[in-house]
């Protein structure tokens, strides 16, 4: 029996190309599947893949929440 890969908030934010605050908001509102181990928020990789498949193009994130990896001043 293999162990399932658990992702951190940072790994999920990178995968979805959104900010960490967006991931935390999705968790807070129970809009994304997650597990809590002690105080850590983790995500099963297969759950996130399934969630993305189910959301498809219906997943809309405000433009200003997308993390393009640049500072807000354009640098």
One Martini backbone bead per residue (centre of mass of N, CA, C, O) as a GRO file, in nm:
protein
   75
    1UNK     BB    1   0.093   0.039   0.026
    2UNK     BB    2   0.065   0.364  -0.063
    3UNK     BB    3   0.146   0.681  -0.013
    4UNK     BB    4   0.007   0.981  -0.012
    5UNK     BB    5   0.040   1.282  -0.145
    6UNK     BB    6   0.127   1.577   0.028
    7UNK     BB    7   0.032   1.914   0.025
    8UNK     BB    8   0.102   2.232   0.047
    9UNK     BB    9   0.016   2.548   0.023
   10UNK     BB   10   0.249   2.624  -0.167
   11UNK     BB   11   0.207   2.396  -0.377
   12UNK     BB   12  -0.084   2.479  -0.453
   13UNK     BB   13  -0.031   2.770  -0.537
   14UNK     BB   14   0.162   2.690  -0.766
   15UNK     BB   15  -0.032   2.505  -0.924
   16UNK     BB   16  -0.262   2.751  -0.945
   17UNK     BB   17  -0.147   3.042  -0.955
   18UNK     BB   18  -0.173   3.163  -0.656
   19UNK     BB   19  -0.225   3.281  -0.364
   20UNK     BB   20  -0.212   3.206  -0.035
   21UNK     BB   21  -0.473   3.358   0.044
   22UNK     BB   22  -0.656   3.200  -0.150
   23UNK     BB   23  -0.619   2.924  -0.025
   24UNK     BB   24  -0.713   3.004   0.263
   25UNK     BB   25  -0.995   3.089   0.172
   26UNK     BB   26  -1.084   2.815   0.057
   27UNK     BB   27  -1.057   2.673   0.326
   28UNK     BB   28  -1.237   2.851   0.509
   29UNK     BB   29  -1.488   2.791   0.288
   30UNK     BB   30  -1.475   2.494   0.183
   31UNK     BB   31  -1.358   2.499  -0.152
   32UNK     BB   32  -1.137   2.283  -0.063
   33UNK     BB   33  -0.960   2.006  -0.032
   34UNK     BB   34  -0.868   1.903   0.308
   35UNK     BB   35  -0.623   1.862   0.569
   36UNK     BB   36  -0.575   1.830   0.925
   37UNK     BB   37  -0.253   1.837   1.092
   38UNK     BB   38  -0.302   1.971   1.341
   39UNK     BB   39  -0.199   2.287   1.212
   40UNK     BB   40  -0.188   2.161   0.935
   41UNK     BB   41  -0.229   2.226   0.591
   42UNK     BB   42  -0.345   1.976   0.364
   43UNK     BB   43  -0.311   1.798   0.040
   44UNK     BB   44  -0.436   1.580  -0.170
   45UNK     BB   45  -0.338   1.524  -0.478
   46UNK     BB   46  -0.594   1.375  -0.587
   47UNK     BB   47  -0.799   1.586  -0.488
   48UNK     BB   48  -0.693   1.825  -0.654
   49UNK     BB   49  -0.722   1.697  -0.932
   50UNK     BB   50  -1.026   1.645  -0.910
   51UNK     BB   51  -1.113   1.935  -0.848
   52UNK     BB   52  -1.008   2.050  -1.115
   53UNK     BB   53  -1.181   1.874  -1.301
   54UNK     BB   54  -1.457   1.976  -1.184
   55UNK     BB   55  -1.413   2.282  -1.233
   56UNK     BB   56  -1.253   2.376  -1.458
   57UNK     BB   57  -1.378   2.666  -1.608
   58UNK     BB   58  -1.537   2.752  -1.336
   59UNK     BB   59  -1.270   2.855  -1.232
   60UNK     BB   60  -1.266   3.170  -1.070
   61UNK     BB   61  -1.011   3.419  -1.050
   62UNK     BB   62  -0.908   3.696  -0.961
   63UNK     BB   63  -0.670   3.877  -1.113
   64UNK     BB   64  -0.541   3.999  -0.835
   65UNK     BB   65  -0.477   3.683  -0.727
   66UNK     BB   66  -0.265   3.632  -0.923
   67UNK     BB   67   0.054   3.472  -0.943
   68UNK     BB   68   0.332   3.606  -1.138
   69UNK     BB   69   0.612   3.668  -0.978
   70UNK     BB   70   0.559   3.977  -0.921
   71UNK     BB   71   0.559   4.278  -0.848
   72UNK     BB   72   0.329   4.542  -0.835
   73UNK     BB   73   0.550   4.734  -0.998
   74UNK     BB   74   0.662   4.512  -1.235
   75UNK     BB   75   0.942   4.354  -1.134
   0.00000   0.00000   0.00000
